[in-house]
Each structure stands twice: as structure tokens, then as C-alpha cells.
Amino acid sequence: MTGVLKGLRRERVLVGYAGLMLALLCVAAVLCLFDMREVREVNVWVKPMKFMAATACLALTTALCLALLPTQARALGLVQVMVGVLVLTSAFEVGYITLQGSLGNGSHYNVSSPGLALMFGLMALAAVGLTATQGVLAWVVHRHGLTWGEPVFVRSVVVGLGLTFLLATVSGFVLGGLQPPAGQGLPMVGWHLSGGDARPAHFLGVHANQLLPLLGLVLMQAQWRGLNARTAMALLYAGAALYVLAWGWLAVLGLAARTV
């Protein structure tokens, strides 16, 4: 644990960036209490808050993975470029979404003028670049390993990062071409599960890099208590397969016509 904390201290850019997003999230939460304007029946600050929270989570997850990499792997030019791409693409998305929200306008699907249509397209490119950083990190971890954890945990990190790249990219394109229903759905997240909302699938895609490694941690603990290493690895792959199936079901549901 001490080594992990020391590694995180070396990742000042990502940790500081995550802290900035959390600070902005707090500001947006306060504004949400006093600013009653809405876009499609949802407060204008809700979408910026969601993206700030997701960006902070992604930055911290990436920083933790980098902290666990061997020293020579952290120093790779590819890794430094990946960090830069993550910060620039996500800052562009959060910045534009927040700007449009502050003006009382929608950011996504707002193509009412050539300039706004261009910005929507640029957001799509930024989103692909952002998820691609997780694919790059998956390759680096696969190639160089981690300085901590049993093989089942290391594999769970690789699988989780890889699935974030693949699933979030695919569901992102689905979501980009299909505007979710207006209004509030489920509490907190706002999703609609009656069809036509690809956001639940996109959520699973975006957060595979956290949820699969959590499964790896559980299986690693089980190994320390006597679980066979081969069984642990098989359970990891089974869990990943179920995860993809759940994502697929939500993606199909997102493409379906609303039933209510």
C-alpha cells in the first residue's frame, strides 16, 4: 500500500486533474441548487456534474494503474502521450458541456447551426480519443505487468481497460446517433429502461476499467484463502463474459423503441 501511495504521488498531473474535476463538481452542485433552468426537463447542471464525476473517476483509475506500473513502463513516451490525450480530450468535453449548460443550451445532439454541429462532431472524436487511452493502457499493462497483485488481478486490469475501450466506444457511437428520452428516469442517473436509452450500456462500458479489477481483487483475496489460481482465472473470464452479455442486453434495449 505504501508503494501505491508513493506511485500516486508521482502521478501529479492525473491526481491534480481529478481534484480539479471534483472541485468543479462541488461548484456545479451548489449552482444546481439555485439555478432552476432546465434542458429537456433536466436541470442544466446535471449533465456537467455527471461528466465531471466520470472524468475524475477515469483520471484516478488511470493514475492508480500508472502507479502500479514498473518504473520503465511509466517513463514510456507512449504513456506520457496517453496522459496528455486523456486530459485534453476530457477537458474539452467537460468544458463544452459546462459552457452550453451555463447558457441553458444542450451540448449533445445540438446541431441547430453549422458551428454547433461541428462541435458535436468534435465531441465524438474527443470521446473516441478518450476511450482509446484505456486501450493503450491495457496494452502497456499486458506488456509490462504490474508491481503488485496476483496474475488474476493483473489480468482483470487488462480485461477491464480493454473492455472500456471496446464497449464504451461502441455504445458511444450508438448513443451519439440516438438521443435518449427527455425527462428524469431512474433516480440519480436519470436513465430510462423502457427502451430507447443507450446510457445504461454506455455506463457499463465506461466503468469496466473499475468494475472488472474489483472482481479481480475479490478473486485474489479468494486465492489467498485457498482458491486455485486456475479456478480464479476461469471465474474472472466468466465474470467478464457475463459483463459483456449485460452490456449487450442494455445496448439492445437502448436501440429498442420505448414501450411507455
Beta strands, then each sheet from edge to edge (+ up, - down):
strand 1: 38-39
strand 2: 42-43
sheet 1: 1+ 2-
end
